[in-house]
Amino acid sequence: DEAFQAWDQEWASLYPDGDPSRKILEEVQNSYYLVSVVDNDYIHGDLFSVFEEL
């Protein structure tokens, strides 16, 4: 959530209202989810096995 907040407050604010670049940033922020996946088994973990069935 902090990443999208920084995206909006820092990056998008560089562009004026109505600018196509700002619109893209706002659209991505409003229509996508930011997900963090963590594997706590640092030695034997296999984080990517979760995605094999997708």
N, CA, C and O atoms as a GROMACS GRO file, in nm:
protein
  216
    1ASP      N    1   0.082  -0.120   0.000
    1ASP     CA    2   0.000   0.000   0.000
    1ASP      C    3   0.087   0.126   0.000
    1ASP      O    4   0.054   0.224  -0.066
    2GLU      N    5   0.197   0.121   0.074
    2GLU     CA    6   0.285   0.238   0.078
    2GLU      C    7   0.348   0.264  -0.059
    2GLU      O    8   0.374   0.378  -0.096
    3ALA      N    9   0.372   0.156  -0.134
    3ALA     CA   10   0.433   0.174  -0.267
    3ALA      C   11   0.338   0.248  -0.360
    3ALA      O   12   0.381   0.339  -0.431
    4PHE      N   13   0.211   0.211  -0.360
    4PHE     CA   14   0.114   0.281  -0.445
    4PHE      C   15   0.092   0.423  -0.395
    4PHE      O   16   0.070   0.514  -0.475
    5GLN      N   17   0.097   0.442  -0.265
    5GLN     CA   18   0.080   0.576  -0.211
    5GLN      C   19   0.196   0.666  -0.256
    5GLN      O   20   0.175   0.780  -0.297
    6ALA      N   21   0.318   0.614  -0.250
    6ALA     CA   22   0.434   0.690  -0.296
    6ALA      C   23   0.425   0.715  -0.446
    6ALA      O   24   0.463   0.822  -0.495
    7TRP      N   25   0.374   0.615  -0.518
    7TRP     CA   26   0.358   0.628  -0.662
    7TRP      C   27   0.268   0.747  -0.693
    7TRP      O   28   0.300   0.828  -0.780
    8ASP      N   29   0.158   0.758  -0.620
    8ASP     CA   30   0.062   0.865  -0.644
    8ASP      C   31   0.116   1.000  -0.595
    8ASP      O   32   0.109   1.099  -0.667
    9GLN      N   33   0.167   1.003  -0.475
    9GLN     CA   34   0.207   1.130  -0.414
    9GLN      C   35   0.339   1.183  -0.468
    9GLN      O   36   0.361   1.304  -0.472
   10GLU      N   37   0.426   1.094  -0.510
   10GLU     CA   38   0.558   1.137  -0.557
   10GLU      C   39   0.565   1.142  -0.710
   10GLU      O   40   0.597   1.246  -0.769
   11TRP      N   41   0.536   1.030  -0.772
   11TRP     CA   42   0.560   1.018  -0.915
   11TRP      C   43   0.450   1.086  -0.997
   11TRP      O   44   0.480   1.169  -1.083
   12ALA      N   45   0.325   1.052  -0.970
   12ALA     CA   46   0.215   1.110  -1.049
   12ALA      C   47   0.206   1.260  -1.030
   12ALA      O   48   0.163   1.332  -1.120
   13SER      N   49   0.246   1.307  -0.913
   13SER     CA   50   0.237   1.451  -0.887
   13SER      C   51   0.335   1.532  -0.972
   13SER      O   52   0.325   1.655  -0.976
   14LEU      N   53   0.428   1.465  -1.038
   14LEU     CA   54   0.520   1.536  -1.127
   14LEU      C   55   0.451   1.583  -1.254
   14LEU      O   56   0.500   1.672  -1.324
   15TYR      N   57   0.337   1.522  -1.285
   15TYR     CA   58   0.264   1.554  -1.407
   15TYR      C   59   0.141   1.637  -1.374
   15TYR      O   60   0.078   1.614  -1.270
   16PRO      N   61   0.105   1.731  -1.459
   16PRO     CA   62  -0.014   1.812  -1.432
   16PRO      C   63  -0.142   1.730  -1.448
   16PRO      O   64  -0.143   1.628  -1.517
   17ASP      N   65  -0.250   1.775  -1.383
   17ASP     CA   66  -0.380   1.709  -1.398
   17ASP      C   67  -0.417   1.701  -1.546
   17ASP      O   68  -0.399   1.797  -1.620
   18GLY      N   69  -0.468   1.585  -1.586
   18GLY     CA   70  -0.509   1.568  -1.724
   18GLY      C   71  -0.399   1.518  -1.817
   18GLY      O   72  -0.427   1.480  -1.931
   19ASP      N   73  -0.275   1.516  -1.770
   19ASP     CA   74  -0.163   1.468  -1.851
   19ASP      C   75  -0.179   1.317  -1.874
   19ASP      O   76  -0.213   1.246  -1.780
   20PRO      N   77  -0.154   1.267  -1.995
   20PRO     CA   78  -0.169   1.124  -2.023
   20PRO      C   79  -0.084   1.035  -1.931
   20PRO      O   80  -0.128   0.927  -1.891
   21SER      N   81   0.036   1.079  -1.897
   21SER     CA   82   0.122   0.999  -1.809
   21SER      C   83   0.061   0.988  -1.670
   21SER      O   84   0.063   0.881  -1.609
   22ARG      N   85   0.008   1.097  -1.620
   22ARG     CA   86  -0.056   1.094  -1.489
   22ARG      C   87  -0.181   1.006  -1.491
   22ARG      O   88  -0.208   0.934  -1.396
   23LYS      N   89  -0.256   1.013  -1.600
   23LYS     CA   90  -0.377   0.930  -1.612
   23LYS      C   91  -0.342   0.781  -1.608
   23LYS      O   92  -0.412   0.703  -1.545
   24ILE      N   93  -0.233   0.743  -1.675
   24ILE     CA   94  -0.191   0.602  -1.673
   24ILE      C   95  -0.154   0.559  -1.532
   24ILE      O   96  -0.196   0.453  -1.487
   25LEU      N   97  -0.076   0.640  -1.463
   25LEU     CA   98  -0.036   0.607  -1.327
   25LEU      C   99  -0.158   0.594  -1.236
   25LEU      O  100  -0.165   0.502  -1.154
   26GLU      N  101  -0.252   0.685  -1.248
   26GLU     CA  102  -0.372   0.680  -1.165
   26GLU      C  103  -0.458   0.558  -1.199
   26GLU      O  104  -0.515   0.495  -1.110
   27GLU      N  105  -0.466   0.525  -1.328
   27GLU     CA  106  -0.546   0.409  -1.369
   27GLU      C  107  -0.487   0.279  -1.313
   27GLU      O  108  -0.560   0.194  -1.264
   28VAL      N  109  -0.356   0.265  -1.322
   28VAL     CA  110  -0.290   0.146  -1.268
   28VAL      C  111  -0.312   0.138  -1.117
   28VAL      O  112  -0.344   0.031  -1.065
   29GLN      N  113  -0.296   0.248  -1.048
   29GLN     CA  114  -0.314   0.249  -0.903
   29GLN      C  115  -0.456   0.211  -0.864
   29GLN      O  116  -0.477   0.143  -0.764
   30ASN      N  117  -0.553   0.255  -0.941
   30ASN     CA  118  -0.693   0.231  -0.907
   30ASN      C  119  -0.748   0.098  -0.956
   30ASN      O  120  -0.858   0.058  -0.916
   31SER      N  121  -0.675   0.027  -1.043
   31SER     CA  122  -0.731  -0.095  -1.100
   31SER      C  123  -0.647  -0.220  -1.077
   31SER      O  124  -0.687  -0.329  -1.120
   32TYR      N  125  -0.532  -0.208  -1.013
   32TYR     CA  126  -0.446  -0.323  -0.986
   32TYR      C  127  -0.421  -0.337  -0.837
   32TYR      O  128  -0.434  -0.241  -0.761
   33TYR      N  129  -0.385  -0.458  -0.797
   33TYR     CA  130  -0.347  -0.484  -0.658
   33TYR      C  131  -0.197  -0.505  -0.652
   33TYR      O  132  -0.138  -0.568  -0.740
   34LEU      N  133  -0.136  -0.453  -0.549
   34LEU     CA  134   0.005  -0.475  -0.524
   34LEU      C  135   0.016  -0.586  -0.421
   34LEU      O  136  -0.037  -0.574  -0.311
   35VAL      N  137   0.085  -0.695  -0.457
   35VAL     CA  138   0.092  -0.813  -0.372
   35VAL      C  139   0.238  -0.845  -0.342
   35VAL      O  140   0.324  -0.837  -0.430
   36SER      N  141   0.264  -0.879  -0.219
   36SER     CA  142   0.397  -0.922  -0.178
   36SER      C  143   0.386  -1.066  -0.128
   36SER      O  144   0.308  -1.095  -0.037
   37VAL      N  145   0.463  -1.155  -0.188
   37VAL     CA  146   0.460  -1.296  -0.151
   37VAL      C  147   0.594  -1.328  -0.085
   37VAL      O  148   0.700  -1.301  -0.142
   38VAL      N  149   0.589  -1.386   0.035
   38VAL     CA  150   0.710  -1.415   0.111
   38VAL      C  151   0.715  -1.563   0.145
   38VAL      O  152   0.617  -1.620   0.192
   39ASP      N  153   0.829  -1.624   0.122
   39ASP     CA  154   0.853  -1.764   0.162
   39ASP      C  155   0.945  -1.760   0.283
   39ASP      O  156   1.061  -1.721   0.271
   40ASN      N  157   0.895  -1.799   0.398
   40ASN     CA  158   0.973  -1.791   0.521
   40ASN      C  159   1.068  -1.908   0.541
   40ASN      O  160   1.143  -1.911   0.639
   41ASP      N  161   1.065  -2.006   0.451
   41ASP     CA  162   1.160  -2.116   0.458
   41ASP      C  163   1.279  -2.079   0.370
   41ASP      O  164   1.285  -2.117   0.253
   42TYR      N  165   1.372  -2.004   0.427
   42TYR     CA  166   1.480  -1.946   0.349
   42TYR      C  167   1.575  -2.050   0.289
   42TYR      O  168   1.635  -2.025   0.184
   43ILE      N  169   1.589  -2.165   0.353
   43ILE     CA  170   1.685  -2.264   0.307
   43ILE      C  171   1.622  -2.362   0.208
   43ILE      O  172   1.679  -2.389   0.103
   44HIS      N  173   1.504  -2.415   0.241
   44HIS     CA  174   1.442  -2.517   0.158
   44HIS      C  175   1.316  -2.468   0.088
   44HIS      O  176   1.241  -2.548   0.031
   45GLY      N  177   1.291  -2.342   0.092
   45GLY     CA  178   1.169  -2.288   0.035
   45GLY      C  179   1.164  -2.300  -0.116
   45GLY      O  180   1.268  -2.306  -0.184
   46ASP      N  181   1.044  -2.302  -0.168
   46ASP     CA  182   1.023  -2.307  -0.312
   46ASP      C  183   0.904  -2.217  -0.344
   46ASP      O  184   0.795  -2.265  -0.375
   47LEU      N  185   0.927  -2.090  -0.336
   47LEU     CA  186   0.822  -1.991  -0.353
   47LEU      C  187   0.749  -2.005  -0.486
   47LEU      O  188   0.627  -1.987  -0.491
   48PHE      N  189   0.820  -2.037  -0.591
   48PHE     CA  190   0.759  -2.038  -0.724
   48PHE      C  191   0.674  -2.162  -0.750
   48PHE      O  192   0.600  -2.166  -0.848
   49SER      N  193   0.683  -2.264  -0.665
   49SER     CA  194   0.599  -2.382  -0.684
   49SER      C  195   0.451  -2.348  -0.669
   49SER      O  196   0.366  -2.417  -0.725
   50VAL      N  197   0.421  -2.245  -0.595
   50VAL     CA  198   0.283  -2.201  -0.578
   50VAL      C  199   0.222  -2.160  -0.711
   50VAL      O  200   0.101  -2.175  -0.732
   51PHE      N  201   0.303  -2.109  -0.800
   51PHE     CA  202   0.255  -2.055  -0.927
   51PHE      C  203   0.257  -2.156  -1.041
   51PHE      O  204   0.214  -2.124  -1.152
   52GLU      N  205   0.306  -2.277  -1.018
   52GLU     CA  206   0.318  -2.375  -1.125
   52GLU      C  207   0.183  -2.413  -1.185
   52GLU      O  208   0.174  -2.441  -1.304
   53GLU      N  209   0.078  -2.415  -1.104
   53GLU     CA  210  -0.053  -2.455  -1.152
   53GLU      C  211  -0.129  -2.342  -1.222
   53GLU      O  212  -0.236  -2.366  -1.279
   54LEU      N  213  -0.078  -2.224  -1.219
   54LEU     CA  214  -0.149  -2.110  -1.280
   54LEU      C  215  -0.132  -2.106  -1.429
   54LEU      O  216  -0.184  -2.017  -1.495
   0.00000   0.00000   0.00000
